[in-house]
Amino acid sequence: MEYRTLGRTGLRVSELGMGTWQTFDVRGRAAVDHCGWIAGEALGLGVNFFDTAPMYGEAERVLGKALEGAGEALIATKVLEHSEAAARASIERSFKLLRTDVIDLVQIHNLASWRMAAEVLKSYQREGRIRYIGITDYSVAKYPAMIEAMRTGDFDTVQIPYNLGERTCRGEILPLTRELGIGVIVMTPVAPLFGRNLLLGPLSRADLSFLEPYGVRTPGQALLKYLFSDPAVSTVIPATSKIERVAENAAVSTGEPFPPEICERLEELL
């Protein structure tokens, strides 16, 4: 597993992280245990960055149980509220569900009331209960607001959509993260939020043999390696409910990145 520095935080994060949207929103002992096995497999392969949110149903609770006692794990969660009282209540629930006294990263989900939420998060930072704070949004239409927030200097990370078919962040967001020393967390790396087969479908029908020298054997690996080949990216957080997929994903966090001409050839497939 390769590791990168998460912007100015100085944290060393695995370039392959793990998301929990839908996949960790489960109930019942068997399903919760299954998520524990997935998290354990990821940890064993060197994954140390896990992302969740209160809005993901049971995911915080399930992840907290899965990672309890895993001191090497870095946990990121979120807050999506529109008043100070509600934001504080949400964050306090996150501490309990994640079974921790200190959360490594709390992000303002979808830039919700970000000015108010930033002040709340900074107060937790001063108390030493939250280490770093960030912002997220799945909509590229919100990039102007994200840029405004980034320029305040309050935020250590951004979480953005970035994949073979969605590269808008290269225009202004990624150059600004480099300028300001902000860490970059990539959501939707393998499939757009509202169109799972838009990337995997075309790649599954394409001849990807030209990627074999880079250790890539599957369409999913191609999509991940494409992002690992961008030095602006800190970590990529695909979610999976299949334990074998964790090893498949981790396998491409080794070796040489794709050179520009290979990235361009992949882009042409779409």
C-alpha angles and dihedrals in degrees: 000000000000121000132209135191113257097228118271092342089083089218114145106225130183109253086228109059130168130248123202106199109136094342096076095035092101141128133203130058097268094050093045091048089050090056088049090056091049092051091045092051090050092050090048090055092051101264107147105164121081125178127200142147142205087244090064094080111231094358098106092050093046093046092047090055092045094051100038107134094010097125094180093060120105113207126204122187136163146230125218110178137122103216133051093240093051092046092052092047091051093050092048090053089051092056090053097044094045090047094228139116093210127040117206097214133007116188130196102243114231090346089284109182086332098178093055094040092050091060091050093049093047090055089055089049091055089052091052094240096112119040102195139003133215146166134238139191132168093201120084087201086072094058094104089058090044091053090050090052093046091053092059088074091227098111130077098188144023126206113206142165111261129158142130091286099037114055102146091119090071090071103066111336101065096043089051093050089055091048094049099035093243120160118239122222114186121216125188093025097156103027135018114249093252105030117046097180098044090097106018092048098058093040092050088059095045131088104251097173090115087070096056094092086063093054094257117142105155138046091246091054090050091054093049096044089050089061095040086058091065109085090203090070118091100184139349119216115201117172123221140173092197116089092204090057091064091063091043091053094044092051092074094053088090138070130026121339120240112275117233094263092056091049089051091049090053091049090053090059089070 
